[in-house]
Amino acid sequence: MPIKTFRGNIPTGETIKISLATNNGAIGYRLMKFQIMPKQSYQNYEITSKIFKVQPAAANSDVNLSDNTIIAAAFSGLADGKYAGAKTVIMDRDVFNQDIYITAVDNGGSQDTNFYIELDSMTLDINQNTLVTLKDIRNTDSQ
């Protein structure tokens, strides 16, 4: 199946939803690429952005990779040359079949964040569909 791409802008401290869920859950997705950049790259910024399998309670800059609801986390920063253009992206290759949520917080200012994601889409057989759905239910219950 084709690669699906999404891009947009997240106001700092906000969460946006990418609608992926289908009625029968037969389409699965795997994150292939996650990129972020500030709206205005000439100003100081320290952006942390995360992609979740379930809607987080609030957007914040804390990253806990032991949280099984996080699909990816990204950091980008520029502050008076201290870490000019520093970028880090950590992604999970899990398959999911539900909506995802992207958060962004700028600790260095009040920049909005541009994002770009690529998802590999695939048809799930009944066993894969059941497994992925059960994982999603477990993630929702753990919240």
URURWO-V329011 format. One record per residue. N is the residue number from 1. SS is DSSP state (H for helix, E for strand, C for the rest). Layout:
n->[N/N]
ss->[SS/SS]
This chain:
n->[1/2/3/4/5/6/7/8/9/10/11/12/13/14/15/16/17/18/19/20/21/22/23/24/25/26/27/28/29/30/31/32/33/34/35/36/37/38/39/40/41/42/43/44/45/46/47/48/49/50/51/52/53/54/55/56/57/58/59/60/61/62/63/64/65/66/67/68/69/70/71/72/73/74/75/76/77/78/79/80/81/82/83/84/85/86/87/88/89/90/91/92/93/94/95/96/97/98/99/100/101/102/103/104/105/106/107/108/109/110/111/112/113/114/115/116/117/118/119/120/121/122/123/124/125/126/127/128/129/130/131/132/133/134/135/136/137/138/139/140/141/142/143]
ss->[C/C/E/E/E/E/E/E/E/E/C/C/C/E/E/E/E/E/C/C/C/C/C/C/C/C/E/E/E/E/E/E/E/E/E/E/E/E/C/C/C/C/C/C/E/E/E/E/E/E/E/E/C/C/C/C/C/C/C/C/C/C/C/C/C/C/C/C/C/E/E/E/E/E/E/E/E/E/C/C/C/C/C/C/C/E/E/E/E/E/E/C/C/C/E/E/C/C/C/E/E/E/E/E/E/E/C/C/C/C/C/C/E/E/E/E/E/E/E/E/E/E/E/C/C/H/H/H/H/H/H/H/H/H/H/H/H/H/H/H/H/C/C]
